[in-house]
């Protein structure tokens, strides 16, 4: 095409190709001057190009570069990473060995197939990055799509053809910004977490347990607890957490599925995005990064998200509560166990700065509010029916206690005790419906009026059916 036949739109498209085409960011100054016809400040555009090209080089076209997130996380983790010394490795190997023996007395759940290890901050990032990607991808996709849609709806009609061609670029920008922010959050988390199960979700590979010696030293600095006792307690807790997820193989997928279900409901607040776009200065793309990091673009939770979050919090509380009880039983010989346990509970309840940043970025806080109540339930179950019957509740998803059991474990304990005596647990409407199906009858729906009784299906004058047997 001859120079005289080129339009300003052609120049802009060529500029975008240079910006995201992996070049060095330099553009012909004469070409920038030609963009004045579009009302674009050449100096501002050049500044924007330098900042964005460095941020998004290597991002797949129209996609999300998780390599960017990993690089950001490793950059932060490795800046202050002191590694793991031979003495630290030996000390934690000994703590894990003794913790394994103690756990054999406190739980029937078997040992791990691979030895636990002491890892550096960078090693933790490398080990956990695949799970972070799985959890964050739905949110990253939502933000990238919202940026594209907002640009399309706000652009004037004469620019729509250009916008269609720039859609992949905007997805790249949105996905790249999110990946960068996520990498920074994960990097900061690597400076806080003490062990693999610290965040409460199964971040480590299945069957793996780990402690970060550098963060362990930071955590214990103000506790006034002997270092060997602190190491034994945290090693026992980490092993209990890893053992549970290895034993209940369904549990890992269940937790991740619930987090993913919540994340898929995350959408960008288009009104907040439009407000940002109306005053957005391309010379200062940091404003968009700040909006992502602060959570300003995430609207209030929907009812479906609130329900999903409630289910997730109950499940995380059950996990943390079980780990608390098992760890307490296994470390009863440690004089400082109670003090360390309280410090760990407070730390999990409050969360660190990086964990809070994750909550604003993804809209999800991973701090179970009912951890103490869940621990009290597991303690009551242990005292009533013993360790084996308690641990058997993790064998299948339908056996795990629910939120009502956390509130009042008496019905759960009664069912377990009845089963231990070989007695039949009280029947409920699910049993009646199943028997009706076996007889070839159509069972009444839940809440339908019963022909011989009240609306709940019980006979007149009789109480409603009890809870479903375990």
C-alpha positions in Angstrom: 0.0 0.0 0.0 1.4 3.4 -1.0 2.1 5.8 1.9 -0.5 8.3 0.5 -3.2 5.6 0.6 -2.7 4.8 4.3 -5.2 6.0 6.8 -4.7 6.8 10.5 -6.5 3.5 11.3 -3.9 1.7 9.3 -1.1 3.4 11.3 -2.8 2.5 14.5 -3.1 -1.2 13.5 0.5 -1.2 12.5 1.4 0.3 15.8 -0.5 -2.4 17.7 1.3 -5.1 15.7 4.6 -3.6 16.7 3.6 -3.3 20.3 2.5 -6.9 20.7 4.6 -8.5 18.1 7.6 -9.2 20.2 9.7 -6.3 18.9 11.9 -4.1 21.0 9.3 -1.4 21.5 10.9 1.2 19.2 8.5 2.8 16.6 9.3 5.1 13.8 8.8 8.7 15.2 7.3 9.8 11.9 4.7 7.1 12.3 3.8 8.3 15.8 3.4 11.8 14.5 0.9 10.6 12.0 -1.2 9.3 14.9 -2.0 12.9 15.9 -4.9 12.7 13.4 -6.5 10.3 15.9 -5.9 12.6 18.7 -3.2 10.4 20.3 -0.3 12.0 22.1 2.8 10.4 20.6 4.9 10.7 23.8 2.1 9.2 25.8 1.7 6.3 23.4 5.5 5.7 23.4 5.5 5.5 27.2 2.6 3.2 27.3 4.2 0.9 24.7 7.4 0.6 26.8 5.5 -0.3 29.9 3.0 -2.7 28.4 5.4 -4.5 26.0 7.7 -5.4 28.8 4.8 -6.7 30.9 3.2 -8.8 28.1 6.0 -10.0 26.0 5.7 -13.8 26.0 2.0 -13.8 26.7 0.2 -16.2 24.3 -2.0 -14.3 21.8 -5.5 -13.7 23.2 -4.6 -15.8 26.3 -3.1 -15.8 29.7 0.6 -16.3 30.4 1.0 -18.3 33.6 4.8 -18.1 33.0 4.5 -14.4 33.7 2.8 -15.2 37.1 5.5 -17.8 37.9 8.3 -15.4 37.0 6.9 -12.7 39.1 6.4 -15.0 42.1 9.9 -16.5 41.8 11.4 -13.0 41.5 9.9 -12.0 44.8 10.5 -15.3 46.5 14.1 -15.5 45.5 15.1 -11.9 46.3 15.3 -12.7 50.1 15.5 -16.5 49.8 18.3 -17.9 52.1 17.8 -21.5 50.9 17.9 -24.5 53.2 21.1 -25.3 55.1 22.2 -28.9 55.8 21.7 -28.3 59.5 18.1 -27.1 58.9 17.4 -30.1 56.7 18.7 -32.5 59.3 16.8 -30.9 62.1 13.4 -31.0 60.3 14.1 -34.6 59.1 14.4 -35.6 62.7 11.2 -33.6 63.7 9.2 -35.2 60.9 10.5 -38.7 61.9 9.3 -38.2 65.5 6.0 -36.6 64.4 5.3 -39.7 62.3 5.6 -41.9 65.3 3.4 -39.7 67.4 0.7 -39.5 64.7 0.6 -43.3 64.6 -1.0 -43.1 68.1 -3.4 -40.3 67.2 -4.9 -41.3 63.9 -5.6 -44.5 61.9 -4.9 -42.6 58.7 -1.7 -44.1 57.2 1.7 -42.4 56.6 2.8 -40.6 53.5 4.5 -42.5 50.6 7.2 -39.9 50.2 9.3 -38.3 52.9 8.5 -34.8 53.9 11.1 -32.1 53.2 12.4 -28.7 54.1 12.0 -26.4 51.1 13.0 -22.8 50.2 10.6 -20.1 49.3 11.3 -20.5 45.6 10.8 -24.3 46.0 7.4 -23.6 47.5 6.4 -21.4 44.5 7.6 -24.1 42.0 5.6 -26.8 43.9 2.3 -24.9 44.3 2.1 -23.0 41.0 0.0 -25.6 39.1 -2.7 -25.5 41.7 -2.7 -21.7 41.8 -3.2 -21.7 38.0 -6.1 -24.1 38.3 -7.8 -21.9 41.0 -7.2 -18.5 39.4 -7.9 -19.3 35.7 -11.7 -18.7 35.8 -11.2 -15.3 37.4 -8.5 -14.3 35.0 -10.7 -15.3 32.0 -13.6 -13.3 33.4 -11.5 -10.2 33.8 -10.0 -10.5 30.3 -13.5 -11.0 28.8 -14.9 -8.0 30.7 -12.1 -5.7 29.4 -12.9 -6.7 25.9 -16.6 -6.3 26.3 -16.2 -2.9 27.9 -14.0 -1.6 25.1 -16.4 -2.9 22.5 -19.5 -1.3 24.1 -17.8 2.1 24.7 -16.1 2.5 21.3 -17.8 4.7 18.7 -19.3 3.1 15.6 -16.5 4.2 13.3 -14.0 2.4 15.5 -15.9 -1.0 15.8 -14.0 -2.6 12.9 -10.7 -1.7 14.6 -12.0 -2.9 18.0 -12.8 -6.3 16.6 -9.2 -6.8 15.6 -8.0 -5.5 18.9 -10.1 -7.9 21.0 -7.3 -10.5 21.4 -5.0 -7.7 22.4 -7.3 -6.6 25.2 -7.7 -10.2 26.4 -3.9 -10.3 26.4 -3.7 -7.1 28.4 -6.4 -8.2 30.9 -5.0 -11.7 31.3 -1.4 -10.4 31.5 -2.3 -7.9 34.2 -4.1 -10.5 36.2 -1.2 -13.0 35.9 1.3 -10.3 37.0 -0.8 -9.4 40.0 -1.3 -13.1 40.9 2.4 -13.7 40.6 3.1 -10.9 43.0 0.6 -12.2 45.5 2.0 -15.8 45.4 5.5 -14.3 45.7 4.5 -12.4 48.9 2.7 -15.5 50.2 6.0 -17.4 49.9 7.4 -15.0 52.4 4.7 -15.8 55.0 3.7 -19.5 54.8 5.5 -21.8 57.2 4.3 -25.1 55.8 2.6 -26.6 52.8 -0.9 -26.7 54.4 -0.7 -23.2 55.9 -3.3 -21.6 53.5 -5.8 -24.4 54.2 -6.1 -25.7 50.7 -4.1 -28.6 49.1 -1.5 -26.5 47.3 1.3 -29.1 47.5 1.4 -32.2 45.2 -0.7 -35.1 46.5 1.1 -36.9 49.4 3.7 -34.2 49.9 4.5 -32.3 53.1 6.9 -29.5 53.5 8.2 -26.8 55.9 9.9 -23.6 54.9 12.8 -23.1 57.5 13.3 -19.5 56.8 9.6 -18.6 57.5 9.6 -21.0 60.4 12.3 -18.9 62.0 10.3 -15.7 61.4 7.1 -17.3 62.9 8.8 -18.5 66.1 10.9 -15.5 66.8 8.4 -13.9 69.2 6.7 -17.0 70.6 9.2 -17.7 73.3 8.9 -21.4 72.6 11.9 -23.7 72.3 12.8 -24.2 68.7 12.7 -28.0 68.9 9.2 -28.0 70.4 7.9 -25.6 67.7 9.5 -27.7 65.0 7.8 -30.9 66.3 4.4 -29.3 66.6 4.5 -27.7 63.1 5.9 -30.9 61.6 3.1 -33.0 63.2 0.4 -30.5 62.0 1.8 -30.5 58.4 1.9 -34.3 58.3 -1.6 -34.6 59.6 -2.9 -32.2 56.9 -1.0 -34.0 54.1 -2.1 -37.5 55.4 -5.8 -36.4 55.4 -5.7 -35.3 51.8 -3.8 -38.4 50.7 -6.2 -40.7 52.5 -9.4 -39.0 51.3 -8.5 -38.8 47.7 -11.8 -37.3 46.8 -11.2 -34.4 49.2 -8.6 -32.6 47.2 -10.8 -32.5 44.1 -13.8 -31.6 46.2 -12.1 -28.5 47.7 -10.7 -27.4 44.4 -14.0 -27.9 42.7 -15.8 -25.7 45.3 -13.2 -23.0 44.9 -13.5 -23.2 41.1 -17.3 -23.0 41.4 -17.0 -19.9 43.4 -14.4 -18.4 41.1 -16.5 -19.0 38.0 -19.2 -16.8 39.5 -16.7 -13.9 39.7 -17.5 -11.1 37.2 -16.0 -7.7 36.7 -18.1 -4.7 37.9 -18.7 -3.1 34.5 -19.8 0.2 36.0 -16.5 0.4 38.0 -14.6 -0.6 34.8 -16.4 2.0 32.7 -15.6 4.7 35.4 -12.0 3.7 35.3 -12.0 3.7 31.5 -13.4 7.2 31.4 -10.4 8.6 33.3 -7.8 6.0 32.3 -4.5 7.5 31.4 -2.5 5.1 29.1 0.7 6.7 30.3 -0.2 5.3 33.7 -1.3 1.7 33.3 -0.6 1.2 37.0 -4.0 2.5 37.8 -5.6 -0.6 36.2 -3.2 -2.8 38.1 -4.1 -1.1 41.3 -7.8 -1.6 40.6 -7.3 -5.3 40.1 -5.2 -5.6 43.2 -7.6 -3.7 45.4 -10.6 -5.7 44.3 -12.3 -2.6 43.1 -13.4 -4.3 39.9 -15.1 -7.2 41.7 -18.8 -6.6 42.4 -20.5 -7.8 45.6 -21.0 -11.6 45.8 -24.1 -13.1 44.3 -26.5 -15.4 46.3 -25.0 -18.4 44.5 -21.5 -17.3 45.4 -22.5 -16.7 49.0 -23.9 -20.3 49.2 -20.8 -21.7 47.6 -18.6 -19.8 50.0 -20.6 -21.0 53.0 -20.1 -24.7 51.8 -16.4 -24.1 51.3 -16.0 -22.5 54.7 -17.7 -25.4 56.4 -15.5 -27.9 54.6 -12.3 -26.0 55.3 -13.3 -25.7 59.0 -13.9 -29.4 59.2 -10.4 -30.0 57.7 -8.7 -27.6 60.0 -10.7 -28.8 63.0 -9.7 -32.4 62.4 -6.1 -31.4 62.0 -6.2 -29.4 65.2 -7.6 -32.3 67.3 -5.2 -34.9 65.8 -2.2 -32.6 66.3 -3.2 -31.9 69.9 -3.5 -35.6 70.7 -0.2 -36.4 69.0 1.8 -33.6 70.7 0.4 -34.0 74.2 3.9 -34.7 75.4 5.1 -31.2 74.4 5.0 -28.7 77.3 4.4 -25.7 74.9 1.9 -27.5 72.6 -1.1 -25.4 73.8 0.7 -22.1 73.3 1.8 -23.0 69.8 -1.7 -24.3 68.9 -3.3 -21.0 70.0 -0.7 -19.0 68.0 -1.4 -21.2 64.9 -5.2 -20.7 65.3 -4.9 -17.0 65.6 -2.7 -16.8 62.6 -5.1 -18.8 60.5 -8.1 -16.8 61.7 -6.5 -13.4 60.9 -4.3 -14.3 57.8 -1.3 -12.4 56.6 -1.1 -9.4 54.2 -0.5 -11.6 51.2 -3.5 -13.8 52.0 -5.6 -10.7 52.3 -4.3 -9.5 48.9 -5.3 -12.9 47.4 -8.8 -12.3 48.8 -9.1 -8.9 47.1 -7.7 -10.2 43.8 -9.9 -13.3 43.5 -12.8 -12.3 45.8 -12.3 -15.3 48.0 -11.0 -15.5 51.6 -9.7 -18.9 52.7 -10.0 -18.4 56.4 -12.5 -20.7 58.0 -14.5 -18.8 60.5 -15.8 -21.9 62.3 -12.5 -23.6 62.9 -12.9 -23.7 66.7 -16.5 -25.0 66.6 -15.4 -27.7 64.1 -12.5 -28.7 66.4 -14.9 -29.0 69.3 -17.2 -31.3 67.2 -14.3 -33.6 66.3 -13.2 -33.7 70.0 -16.7 -34.7 71.0 -16.8 -37.4 68.3 -13.4 -38.7 69.3 -14.3 -38.9 73.0 -17.6 -40.7 72.2 -16.7 -43.2 69.5 -12.9 -43.3 69.3 -10.3 -42.5 66.8 -11.1 -45.2 64.2 -14.8 -44.4 63.9 -13.9 -40.7 63.7 -11.4 -41.1 60.9 -13.7 -43.4 59.0 -15.9 -40.4 58.4 -13.4 -39.2 55.8 -13.7 -42.4 53.7 -16.5 -41.2 51.5 -17.9 -37.7 50.7 -21.4 -38.6 52.0 -20.1 -39.6 55.4 -18.4 -36.2 56.2 -20.3 -34.1 58.8 -22.1 -31.0 57.7 -22.7 -27.6 59.0 -25.5 -28.7 61.3 -23.2 -31.3 62.8 -20.7 -28.5 63.6 -23.6 -26.6 65.4 -24.7 -29.7 67.3 -22.8 -33.0 67.0 -25.2 -34.9 69.3 -27.2 -36.4 66.4 -24.0 -37.4 64.6 -22.6 -39.1 67.7 -25.9 -40.9 68.2 -25.8 -42.4 64.7 -22.1 -43.4 65.1 -22.9 -45.1 68.5 -25.9 -46.9 67.1 -23.8 -48.2 64.2 -21.1 -49.4 66.6 -23.7 -51.3 68.6 -25.1 -52.9 65.4 -28.4 -51.0 65.7 -30.3 -49.6 62.8 -30.2 -45.8 62.7 -33.6 -44.0 62.5 -35.1 -43.9 59.1 -35.8 -40.7 57.2 -37.5 -39.6 54.0 -34.6 -40.5 51.8 -34.8 -44.1 53.0 -38.6 -44.1 52.4 -38.1 -42.7 48.9 -35.5 -45.3 48.1 -37.7 -48.2 49.3 -40.5 -46.8 47.2 -38.3 -46.8 44.1 -37.3 -50.4 44.7 -41.0 -51.3 44.9 -41.6 -49.6 41.6 -43.6 -46.7 43.1 -43.2 -43.0 42.5 -42.0 -41.5 45.9 -43.5 -38.2 47.0 -41.2 -35.2 46.5 -39.7 -33.6 49.6 -42.2 -31.3 51.2 -45.3 -32.9 49.5 -48.2 -33.7 51.8 -48.2 -37.2 53.1 -51.5 -39.1 52.6 -51.5 -40.1 56.3 -49.9 -37.2 58.0 -48.5 -33.8 58.0 -46.6 -31.9 55.3 -43.3 -33.2 56.4 -44.4 -36.8 55.7 -44.7 -37.9 59.3 -47.8 -39.5 60.6 -50.3 -37.3 62.5 -49.1 -36.8 66.0 -45.6 -38.2 65.3 -42.4 -36.2 65.2 -40.7 -35.8 61.8 -38.1 -38.4 60.7 -34.7 -38.1 62.2 -31.4 -37.4 60.4 -30.2 -39.7 57.7 -28.0 -42.5 59.0 -24.3 -42.4 58.3 
